[in-house]
Amino acid sequence: MPHVTIEGPVLIADLESKFEPIQFREGTRIIKIGKFFREKTEGSALLEAIIVEAGHQQRFFILLSQKPEGITIRLEPLTDPEKTGAVRIALALVARRVLDWAPGCRYGFTNLTEYLIR
């Protein structure tokens, strides 16, 4: 399952107030991440994502999970989309945005390295 960890002093509760929708276009790929839903008691949040790639649309959620060392960003298992390039780019875009919002953090373990270098 594609994922990336962000290590450092970052809290999901702080990210909610900084969140702005993400729109990305590259060739025929369109990625929109439009809503932030924070679980008040569980230390997690869902980001609603819609992608269009090669004429195929997918809707899914990206899950942010609070960990002692930072945040894990991955696909929400119940909305399990096909793991296309655009889906992986969407995860990488969220990870990059989290780093922008949380100075002092860094990428941790990931299997999305090639997508993080965009």
N, C-alpha and C positions, 0 to 999 in steps of 0.2 A: 504494500500500500504506500503510495507516495506521501512523504511528510518532511517537515523541517522543524528543528527546534531552535528557539531563540533563547540564548542563555544571558542572564544578567538581571538587573533590577527592573522588572516590568510586571505590571498587574493588569489583568483583563479589565478590571473596574476603571482604571485610568485610560485605557484605550477607547472605551465606549465614548467618552466625551470628545476624543480627538478624531473619531472615525469620520471619513468623508467617502462617498461612493467612488469606486474605481471604474474607469472605462479605459479599455485598451483595444487598439486595432492594429493588426499586422497582416497585410495581404487580405486574405478572405476570412481570417480569424477575427472574431469579435468577442470580447470578454467584458462582462458587466458584473460588478459586485456591488449590490445596492442597499442592503439592509443589515443592521447589526442587532442581534437579539442576545442579550446577556442574561444568563441564568443567575438570579440574585444569590442563591445559596450554594450552588455547586461549583463555582469557580470555573465556569466555562461559558462560551458564547458561540453562536452560529452566525455565519455570514452567508446571505443568500447570493448564489452565483448563477448566472446564465451565460452560456457560451454558444457560439455558432461557429462551426468549423466544417468547411467543405459542404455547406448546405444542410448540415445536421445540427439540430439544437439539443442542448442538454441543460436541465435545471437541477441544481444540487446545492447542498450546504457544505461550507467549510467550517470545521470545528476547531476552535481555539480552546485548549485545555491548560489550566494553570498547574504548574509543577513547582516544587520547591526551588529548582534552579532556573526557572523561566517559564516559557510557554511552548507547547507543542501545537503545530499547525498541520492538520490532516483533513482528509475527506470524512464527512459524517457517514458512518457505515450504512445507515438506513436509506440514504439517497444514492448509494453506490453507482456513480456514473462510469461510463467507459473511460479508461485512463488514457485519453488522447493527449497530444501535445498541448492543446489549449487548456485542458484541465490541469496539467502540470504547471503551465505558465500562470494560471489563476492562483495556485498555491504559492508560487514564487513571488507574484505581485503582492499578495497579502504579507508574506514574510518581509519583503523589502519595505513595505509601508510600516510594519511594526518596528523595524529598525529605525525608520525615520522618526517615529513617534516616541521612541524610547532610547535616548542617547545613552551610551555606555553599554549597550547590549551588542551581541555578536551572534553569527550563525553557529549553531552547535551541530549535532549529528543530523544528516540529511541524506536522502537518496535522490535529491533534485539538483545536485551541484551544477549540471550543465544549464539548467533553467535559471539559476540564481545569478548567472553572469550576464544577464541581458542588460 
